[in-house]
């Protein structure tokens, strides 16, 4: 399953809303039998990578992307065991 976009209004940030949204996507993917969740984010936004890493995602090597790459992007993937959740 691919998470196309995640946004939280600036005045609502740092309240756990984004984390709950990601958890809902992961729960839905698991319920649908998906092996994981992928997303694409900007490499040059310093907080994106660490934030997604805290929610169980890691950077996929460009060789695993399956299409043309762009140096501004970073593709990330979250996977899990059937009875666990990524760390929050």
N, CA, C and O atoms as CSV, one atom per row, in Angstrom:
chain,resi,resn,atom,element,x,y,z
A,1,UNK,N,N,0.858,-1.165,0.000
A,1,UNK,CA,C,0.000,0.000,0.000
A,1,UNK,C,C,0.903,1.225,0.000
A,1,UNK,O,O,1.960,1.224,0.630
A,2,UNK,N,N,0.489,2.262,-0.702
A,2,UNK,CA,C,1.279,3.485,-0.800
A,2,UNK,C,C,0.535,4.643,-0.144
A,2,UNK,O,O,-0.630,4.897,-0.447
A,3,UNK,N,N,1.215,5.335,0.751
A,3,UNK,CA,C,0.684,6.543,1.376
A,3,UNK,C,C,1.070,7.704,0.474
A,3,UNK,O,O,2.240,8.079,0.401
A,4,UNK,N,N,0.095,8.266,-0.206
A,4,UNK,CA,C,0.372,9.291,-1.208
A,4,UNK,C,C,0.704,10.631,-0.575
A,4,UNK,O,O,1.622,11.312,-1.031
A,5,UNK,N,N,-0.017,11.024,0.460
A,5,UNK,CA,C,0.218,12.334,1.043
A,5,UNK,C,C,-0.251,12.346,2.492
A,5,UNK,O,O,-1.255,11.724,2.841
A,6,UNK,N,N,0.487,13.060,3.324
A,6,UNK,CA,C,0.122,13.239,4.724
A,6,UNK,C,C,0.377,14.703,5.057
A,6,UNK,O,O,1.481,15.205,4.848
A,7,UNK,N,N,-0.613,15.370,5.563
A,7,UNK,CA,C,-0.449,16.777,5.934
A,7,UNK,C,C,-1.267,17.065,7.188
A,7,UNK,O,O,-2.381,16.570,7.356
A,8,UNK,N,N,-0.687,17.868,8.050
A,8,UNK,CA,C,-1.359,18.337,9.260
A,8,UNK,C,C,-1.236,19.859,9.254
A,8,UNK,O,O,-0.157,20.394,8.998
A,9,UNK,N,N,-2.306,20.538,9.527
A,9,UNK,CA,C,-2.265,22.005,9.570
A,9,UNK,C,C,-1.202,22.464,10.573
A,9,UNK,O,O,-1.056,21.874,11.643
A,10,UNK,N,N,-0.467,23.514,10.221
A,10,UNK,CA,C,0.602,23.984,11.119
A,10,UNK,C,C,0.140,24.236,12.556
A,10,UNK,O,O,0.872,23.929,13.497
A,11,UNK,N,N,-1.041,24.782,12.737
A,11,UNK,CA,C,-1.512,25.064,14.098
A,11,UNK,C,C,-1.897,23.796,14.857
A,11,UNK,O,O,-2.131,23.849,16.064
A,12,UNK,N,N,-1.966,22.664,14.170
A,12,UNK,CA,C,-2.302,21.382,14.806
A,12,UNK,C,C,-1.095,20.457,14.940
A,12,UNK,O,O,-1.220,19.349,15.462
A,13,UNK,N,N,0.057,20.896,14.479
A,13,UNK,CA,C,1.262,20.057,14.550
A,13,UNK,C,C,1.706,19.863,15.997
A,13,UNK,O,O,1.344,20.629,16.890
A,14,UNK,N,N,2.496,18.822,16.198
A,14,UNK,CA,C,3.100,18.472,17.489
A,14,UNK,C,C,2.051,18.084,18.539
A,14,UNK,O,O,2.233,18.295,19.738
A,15,UNK,N,N,0.949,17.508,18.043
A,15,UNK,CA,C,-0.107,17.010,18.928
A,15,UNK,C,C,-0.353,15.517,18.718
A,15,UNK,O,O,-1.291,14.955,19.283
A,16,UNK,N,N,0.489,14.875,17.906
A,16,UNK,CA,C,0.343,13.445,17.666
A,16,UNK,C,C,-0.633,13.083,16.555
A,16,UNK,O,O,-0.900,11.904,16.325
A,17,UNK,N,N,-1.162,14.077,15.871
A,17,UNK,CA,C,-2.152,13.807,14.821
A,17,UNK,C,C,-1.514,13.055,13.660
A,17,UNK,O,O,-2.079,12.073,13.178
A,18,UNK,N,N,-0.348,13.499,13.205
A,18,UNK,CA,C,0.330,12.821,12.094
A,18,UNK,C,C,0.643,11.373,12.426
A,18,UNK,O,O,0.467,10.486,11.591
A,19,UNK,N,N,1.108,11.133,13.647
A,19,UNK,CA,C,1.410,9.765,14.071
A,19,UNK,C,C,0.173,8.882,14.090
A,19,UNK,O,O,0.231,7.709,13.721
A,20,UNK,N,N,-0.945,9.453,14.523
A,20,UNK,CA,C,-2.198,8.685,14.524
A,20,UNK,C,C,-2.667,8.411,13.102
A,20,UNK,O,O,-3.199,7.336,12.822
A,21,UNK,N,N,-2.476,9.372,12.198
A,21,UNK,CA,C,-2.846,9.146,10.796
A,21,UNK,C,C,-1.999,8.036,10.184
A,21,UNK,O,O,-2.526,7.162,9.496
A,22,UNK,N,N,-0.691,8.065,10.428
A,22,UNK,CA,C,0.190,7.006,9.908
A,22,UNK,C,C,-0.204,5.667,10.504
A,22,UNK,O,O,-0.249,4.666,9.788
A,23,UNK,N,N,-0.490,5.624,11.797
A,23,UNK,CA,C,-0.908,4.369,12.434
A,23,UNK,C,C,-2.198,3.843,11.797
A,23,UNK,O,O,-2.354,2.635,11.622
A,24,UNK,N,N,-3.119,4.742,11.453
A,24,UNK,CA,C,-4.373,4.315,10.813
A,24,UNK,C,C,-4.103,3.721,9.430
A,24,UNK,O,O,-4.728,2.733,9.045
A,25,UNK,N,N,-3.171,4.325,8.681
A,25,UNK,CA,C,-2.817,3.775,7.364
A,25,UNK,C,C,-2.191,2.396,7.529
A,25,UNK,O,O,-2.525,1.471,6.789
A,26,UNK,N,N,-1.288,2.253,8.492
A,26,UNK,CA,C,-0.632,0.965,8.736
A,26,UNK,C,C,-1.668,-0.080,9.149
A,26,UNK,O,O,-1.632,-1.214,8.671
A,27,UNK,N,N,-2.581,0.296,10.029
A,27,UNK,CA,C,-3.633,-0.639,10.448
A,27,UNK,C,C,-4.497,-1.059,9.263
A,27,UNK,O,O,-4.835,-2.234,9.124
A,28,UNK,N,N,-4.853,-0.103,8.410
A,28,UNK,CA,C,-5.670,-0.419,7.233
A,28,UNK,C,C,-4.909,-1.335,6.279
A,28,UNK,O,O,-5.473,-2.296,5.754
A,29,UNK,N,N,-3.632,-1.040,6.057
A,29,UNK,CA,C,-2.824,-1.885,5.170
A,29,UNK,C,C,-2.745,-3.309,5.705
A,29,UNK,O,O,-2.874,-4.275,4.953
A,30,UNK,N,N,-2.534,-3.425,6.996
A,30,UNK,CA,C,-2.458,-4.750,7.619
A,30,UNK,C,C,-3.785,-5.487,7.468
A,30,UNK,O,O,-3.801,-6.676,7.148
A,31,UNK,N,N,-4.902,-4.787,7.696
A,31,UNK,CA,C,-6.226,-5.406,7.579
A,31,UNK,C,C,-6.508,-5.864,6.144
A,31,UNK,O,O,-7.246,-6.825,5.929
A,32,UNK,N,N,-5.920,-5.176,5.172
A,32,UNK,CA,C,-6.094,-5.536,3.758
A,32,UNK,C,C,-5.113,-6.610,3.315
A,32,UNK,O,O,-5.182,-7.072,2.176
A,33,UNK,N,N,-4.202,-7.014,4.189
A,33,UNK,CA,C,-3.221,-8.036,3.842
A,33,UNK,C,C,-2.001,-7.514,3.108
A,33,UNK,O,O,-1.231,-8.303,2.560
A,34,UNK,N,N,-1.805,-6.199,3.084
A,34,UNK,CA,C,-0.625,-5.622,2.422
A,34,UNK,C,C,0.633,-5.968,3.216
A,34,UNK,O,O,0.590,-6.030,4.444
A,35,UNK,N,N,1.745,-6.193,2.530
A,35,UNK,CA,C,2.985,-6.532,3.224
A,35,UNK,C,C,3.676,-5.345,3.871
A,35,UNK,O,O,4.617,-5.530,4.643
A,36,UNK,N,N,3.231,-4.132,3.575
A,36,UNK,CA,C,3.852,-2.941,4.145
A,36,UNK,C,C,3.252,-1.699,3.530
A,36,UNK,O,O,2.286,-1.764,2.770
A,37,UNK,N,N,3.833,-0.576,3.869
A,37,UNK,CA,C,3.385,0.719,3.370
A,37,UNK,C,C,4.605,1.435,2.806
A,37,UNK,O,O,5.669,1.440,3.425
A,38,UNK,N,N,4.451,2.039,1.631
A,38,UNK,CA,C,5.513,2.875,1.075
A,38,UNK,C,C,5.021,4.313,1.016
A,38,UNK,O,O,3.819,4.580,1.039
A,39,UNK,N,N,5.968,5.223,0.940
A,39,UNK,CA,C,5.661,6.632,0.744
A,39,UNK,C,C,6.859,7.281,0.087
A,39,UNK,O,O,7.959,6.729,0.099
A,40,UNK,N,N,6.646,8.440,-0.481
A,40,UNK,CA,C,7.723,9.219,-1.076
A,40,UNK,C,C,7.727,10.572,-0.391
A,40,UNK,O,O,6.674,11.183,-0.205
A,41,UNK,N,N,8.910,11.040,-0.016
A,41,UNK,CA,C,9.011,12.318,0.670
A,41,UNK,C,C,10.229,13.075,0.166
A,41,UNK,O,O,11.087,12.491,-0.497
A,42,UNK,N,N,10.316,14.344,0.465
A,42,UNK,CA,C,11.450,15.160,0.051
A,42,UNK,C,C,12.670,14.862,0.909
A,42,UNK,O,O,12.572,14.788,2.134
A,43,UNK,N,N,13.818,14.693,0.265
A,43,UNK,CA,C,15.074,14.476,0.987
A,43,UNK,C,C,15.559,15.725,1.687
A,43,UNK,O,O,16.207,15.633,2.730
A,44,UNK,N,N,15.258,16.901,1.133
A,44,UNK,CA,C,15.839,18.132,1.657
A,44,UNK,C,C,15.043,18.767,2.793
A,44,UNK,O,O,15.386,19.863,3.238
A,45,UNK,N,N,13.997,18.114,3.270
A,45,UNK,CA,C,13.276,18.584,4.457
A,45,UNK,C,C,13.854,17.818,5.641
A,45,UNK,O,O,13.611,16.618,5.769
A,46,UNK,N,N,14.617,18.487,6.512
A,46,UNK,CA,C,15.404,17.774,7.515
A,46,UNK,C,C,14.618,16.934,8.516
A,46,UNK,O,O,15.170,15.977,9.058
A,47,UNK,N,N,13.381,17.244,8.778
A,47,UNK,CA,C,12.633,16.488,9.786
A,47,UNK,C,C,11.865,15.301,9.199
A,47,UNK,O,O,11.427,14.437,9.957
A,48,UNK,N,N,11.686,15.229,7.880
A,48,UNK,CA,C,10.890,14.142,7.289
A,48,UNK,C,C,11.454,12.761,7.590
A,48,UNK,O,O,10.755,11.916,8.150
A,49,UNK,N,N,12.698,12.523,7.228
A,49,UNK,CA,C,13.298,11.199,7.422
A,49,UNK,C,C,13.241,10.730,8.863
A,49,UNK,O,O,12.755,9.629,9.126
A,50,UNK,N,N,13.727,11.538,9.815
A,50,UNK,CA,C,13.675,11.115,11.220
A,50,UNK,C,C,12.250,10.884,11.727
A,50,UNK,O,O,12.014,9.961,12.507
A,51,UNK,N,N,11.296,11.716,11.289
A,51,UNK,CA,C,9.916,11.549,11.749
A,51,UNK,C,C,9.357,10.220,11.265
A,51,UNK,O,O,8.774,9.469,12.046
A,52,UNK,N,N,9.534,9.925,9.969
A,52,UNK,CA,C,9.034,8.654,9.447
A,52,UNK,C,C,9.793,7.471,10.043
A,52,UNK,O,O,9.198,6.415,10.261
A,53,UNK,N,N,11.077,7.620,10.311
A,53,UNK,CA,C,11.845,6.537,10.945
A,53,UNK,C,C,11.269,6.221,12.326
A,53,UNK,O,O,11.195,5.053,12.709
A,54,UNK,N,N,10.866,7.238,13.068
A,54,UNK,CA,C,10.253,6.995,14.393
A,54,UNK,C,C,8.940,6.224,14.269
A,54,UNK,O,O,8.480,5.621,15.239
A,55,UNK,N,N,8.343,6.243,13.092
A,55,UNK,CA,C,7.078,5.549,12.870
A,55,UNK,C,C,7.260,4.258,12.081
A,55,UNK,O,O,6.310,3.734,11.501
A,56,UNK,N,N,8.500,3.748,12.066
A,56,UNK,CA,C,8.756,2.419,11.513
A,56,UNK,C,C,9.185,2.369,10.064
A,56,UNK,O,O,9.278,1.279,9.499
A,57,UNK,N,N,9.451,3.505,9.438
A,57,UNK,CA,C,9.837,3.530,8.037
A,57,UNK,C,C,11.354,3.614,7.896
A,57,UNK,O,O,12.051,4.103,8.785
A,58,UNK,N,N,11.842,3.130,6.771
A,58,UNK,CA,C,13.272,3.239,6.458
A,58,UNK,C,C,13.409,3.540,4.971
A,58,UNK,O,O,12.500,3.267,4.187
A,59,UNK,N,N,14.553,4.104,4.589
A,59,UNK,CA,C,14.784,4.485,3.201
A,59,UNK,C,C,15.048,3.238,2.369
A,59,UNK,O,O,15.852,2.384,2.742
A,60,UNK,N,N,14.362,3.148,1.241
A,60,UNK,CA,C,14.611,2.071,0.283
A,60,UNK,C,C,15.745,2.506,-0.644
A,60,UNK,O,O,15.801,3.674,-1.029
A,61,UNK,N,N,16.649,1.596,-1.011
A,61,UNK,CA,C,17.674,1.969,-1.985
A,61,UNK,C,C,17.017,2.271,-3.330
A,61,UNK,O,O,16.008,1.665,-3.690
A,62,UNK,N,N,17.601,3.213,-4.065
A,62,UNK,CA,C,17.009,3.597,-5.348
A,62,UNK,C,C,16.845,2.409,-6.288
A,62,UNK,O,O,15.943,2.405,-7.126
A,63,UNK,N,N,17.698,1.410,-6.163
A,63,UNK,CA,C,17.590,0.230,-7.030
A,63,UNK,C,C,16.284,-0.532,-6.803
A,63,UNK,O,O,15.878,-1.324,-7.653
A,64,UNK,N,N,15.625,-0.304,-5.669
A,64,UNK,CA,C,14.368,-0.995,-5.360
A,64,UNK,C,C,13.145,-0.173,-5.748
A,64,UNK,O,O,12.018,-0.627,-5.545
A,65,UNK,N,N,13.336,1.022,-6.299
A,65,UNK,CA,C,12.209,1.891,-6.610
A,65,UNK,C,C,11.394,1.420,-7.791
A,65,UNK,O,O,10.184,1.643,-7.827
A,66,UNK,N,N,12.017,0.778,-8.754
A,66,UNK,CA,C,11.292,0.268,-9.906
A,66,UNK,C,C,10.916,1.321,-10.931
A,66,UNK,O,O,10.032,1.080,-11.753
A,67,UNK,N,N,11.550,2.469,-10.910
A,67,UNK,CA,C,11.257,3.514,-11.885
A,67,UNK,C,C,12.342,4.559,-11.866
A,67,UNK,O,O,13.312,4.438,-11.118
A,68,UNK,N,N,12.193,5.589,-12.682
A,68,UNK,CA,C,13.208,6.645,-12.695
A,68,UNK,C,C,13.275,7.348,-11.348
A,68,UNK,O,O,12.263,7.500,-10.664
A,69,UNK,N,N,14.454,7.767,-10.982
A,69,UNK,CA,C,14.633,8.424,-9.683
A,69,UNK,C,C,14.883,9.908,-9.875
A,69,UNK,O,O,15.259,10.357,-10.958
A,70,UNK,N,N,14.675,10.639,-8.837
A,70,UNK,CA,C,14.950,12.066,-8.812
A,70,UNK,C,C,15.698,12.343,-7.526
A,70,UNK,O,O,15.260,11.913,-6.458
A,71,UNK,N,N,16.802,13.042,-7.597
A,71,UNK,CA,C,17.640,13.273,-6.431
A,71,UNK,C,C,16.961,14.004,-5.289
A,71,UNK,O,O,17.466,13.982,-4.167
A,72,UNK,N,N,15.819,14.660,-5.543
A,72,UNK,CA,C,15.121,15.374,-4.472
A,72,UNK,C,C,14.250,14.453,-3.634
A,72,UNK,O,O,13.795,14.850,-2.561
A,73,UNK,N,N,14.009,13.245,-4.092
A,73,UNK,CA,C,13.052,12.360,-3.437
A,73,UNK,C,C,13.753,11.258,-2.652
A,73,UNK,O,O,14.883,10.878,-2.956
A,74,UNK,N,N,13.076,10.769,-1.663
A,74,UNK,CA,C,13.522,9.616,-0.901
A,74,UNK,C,C,12.317,8.703,-0.751
A,74,UNK,O,O,11.294,9.125,-0.211
A,75,UNK,N,N,12.409,7.484,-1.206
A,75,UNK,CA,C,11.293,6.555,-1.055
A,75,UNK,C,C,11.536,5.756,0.219
A,75,UNK,O,O,12.638,5.258,0.449
A,76,UNK,N,N,10.512,5.640,1.033
A,76,UNK,CA,C,10.625,4.950,2.308
A,76,UNK,C,C,9.603,3.831,2.363
A,76,UNK,O,O,8.571,3.883,1.695
A,77,UNK,N,N,9.898,2.831,3.157
A,77,UNK,CA,C,9.003,1.695,3.283
A,77,UNK,C,C,8.865,1.317,4.742
A,77,UNK,O,O,9.844,1.336,5.489
A,78,UNK,N,N,7.660,0.974,5.151
A,78,UNK,CA,C,7.417,0.470,6.499
A,78,UNK,C,C,6.912,-0.955,6.399
A,78,UNK,O,O,5.951,-1.227,5.679
A,79,UNK,N,N,7.535,-1.844,7.095
A,79,UNK,CA,C,7.086,-3.235,7.116
A,79,UNK,C,C,6.929,-3.674,8.559
A,79,UNK,O,O,7.434,-3.018,9.470
A,80,UNK,N,N,6.243,-4.764,8.769
A,80,UNK,CA,C,5.989,-5.232,10.120
A,80,UNK,C,C,5.765,-6.728,10.137
A,80,UNK,O,O,5.423,-7.337,9.123
A,81,UNK,N,N,5.961,-7.303,11.298
A,81,UNK,CA,C,5.570,-8.689,11.514
A,81,UNK,C,C,4.065,-8.703,11.765
A,81,UNK,O,O,3.488,-7.683,12.144
A,82,UNK,N,N,3.437,-9.835,11.559
A,82,UNK,CA,C,1.979,-9.885,11.592
A,82,UNK,C,C,1.377,-9.463,12.933
A,82,UNK,O,O,0.244,-8.982,12.960
A,83,UNK,N,N,2.089,-9.625,14.031
A,83,UNK,CA,C,1.523,-9.282,15.331
A,83,UNK,C,C,2.225,-8.103,15.999
A,83,UNK,O,O,2.164,-7.960,17.220
A,84,UNK,N,N,2.887,-7.262,15.214
A,84,UNK,CA,C,3.583,-6.124,15.804
A,84,UNK,C,C,3.253,-4.858,15.057
A,84,UNK,O,O,2.691,-4.895,13.962
A,85,UNK,N,N,3.600,-3.750,15.646
A,85,UNK,CA,C,3.444,-2.427,15.035
A,85,UNK,C,C,4.801,-1.775,14.986
A,85,UNK,O,O,5.645,-2.048,15.839
A,86,UNK,N,N,5.037,-0.908,13.996
A,86,UNK,CA,C,6.268,-0.136,14.020
A,86,UNK,C,C,6.306,0.721,15.287
A,86,UNK,O,O,5.269,1.146,15.796
A,87,UNK,N,N,7.492,0.960,15.775
A,87,UNK,CA,C,7.650,1.789,16.976
A,87,UNK,C,C,7.186,3.202,16.689
A,87,UNK,O,O,7.407,3.721,15.594
A,88,UNK,N,N,6.541,3.832,17.668
A,88,UNK,CA,C,6.084,5.226,17.506
A,88,UNK,C,C,7.044,6.145,18.190
A,88,UNK,O,O,6.851,7.360,18.177
